[in-house]
């Protein structure tokens, strides 16, 4: 009795569809645009941050302390002569 030789099925690789190439290209372009926009946003953030060493002005109101009457009054007279 003869046994038939096993037949090997050869599978051909499925041809790449044009659609998947277009989708891949669109995805790459979209990722490139997103990376560009992220870089622009980062650069603008760096430009808008405050500069170090700037002048800081703070304003506050001081309340006067209560004053007591002086114990004595002294008058001083200064006379100047011209040379």
C-alpha positions as CSV (number, residue, x, y, z in Angstrom):
1,X,0.0,0.0,0.0
2,X,1.2,3.4,-0.8
3,X,0.7,6.3,1.4
4,X,0.2,9.6,-0.4
5,X,2.8,12.1,0.6
6,X,1.5,14.9,2.9
7,X,0.7,18.0,1.0
8,X,2.0,21.2,2.5
9,X,-0.2,24.1,2.2
10,X,1.7,27.2,1.4
11,X,0.1,30.3,2.7
12,X,0.8,33.4,0.8
13,X,1.3,36.5,2.8
14,X,-1.8,38.7,2.6
15,X,-1.1,41.6,0.4
16,X,-0.9,44.8,2.3
17,X,-3.9,46.9,1.8
18,X,-3.6,50.4,0.5
19,X,-6.0,51.4,3.2
20,X,-3.6,50.4,6.0
21,X,-0.8,52.4,4.5
22,X,-2.9,55.5,4.2
23,X,-4.1,55.0,7.8
24,X,-0.5,54.6,9.0
25,X,0.6,57.7,7.2
26,X,-2.3,59.7,8.6
27,X,-1.4,58.5,12.1
28,X,2.2,59.5,11.7
29,X,1.2,63.0,10.4
30,X,-1.3,63.4,13.2
31,X,1.4,62.5,15.8
32,X,3.8,64.9,14.2
33,X,1.3,67.7,14.4
34,X,0.6,66.9,18.0
35,X,4.3,66.9,18.9
36,X,4.7,70.2,17.1
37,X,1.8,71.8,19.0
38,X,3.1,70.5,22.3
39,X,6.5,72.0,21.6
40,X,4.9,75.4,20.8
41,X,2.9,75.3,24.0
42,X,6.0,74.5,26.0
43,X,8.0,77.3,24.4
44,X,5.2,79.8,25.1
45,X,5.1,78.7,28.7
46,X,8.8,79.3,29.1
47,X,8.5,82.7,27.5
48,X,5.7,83.8,29.8
49,X,7.2,82.9,33.1
50,X,8.3,85.7,35.4
51,X,11.9,87.0,35.1
52,X,14.1,86.4,38.2
53,X,15.5,89.3,40.1
54,X,12.7,91.7,39.4
55,X,11.6,94.5,41.7
56,X,9.0,93.5,44.3
57,X,7.0,96.4,45.8
58,X,5.0,95.8,48.9
59,X,2.7,98.5,50.4
60,X,1.6,98.6,54.0
61,X,0.0,101.2,56.2
62,X,1.5,101.9,59.6
63,X,-0.8,103.1,62.4
64,X,0.7,105.9,64.6
65,X,1.5,105.0,68.2
66,X,-0.2,107.0,70.8
67,X,1.9,109.9,72.1
68,X,2.2,111.2,75.6
69,X,2.6,114.9,76.5
70,X,6.3,115.9,76.9
71,X,7.7,116.3,80.4
72,X,9.3,119.7,79.6
73,X,9.7,122.1,76.6
74,X,13.2,123.4,75.5
75,X,13.7,126.3,73.1
76,X,17.0,126.6,71.3
77,X,18.0,129.8,69.4
78,X,20.7,129.7,66.8
79,X,22.2,132.9,65.5
80,X,24.5,132.9,62.5
81,X,26.7,135.7,61.4
82,X,27.8,136.2,57.9
83,X,31.6,136.3,57.4
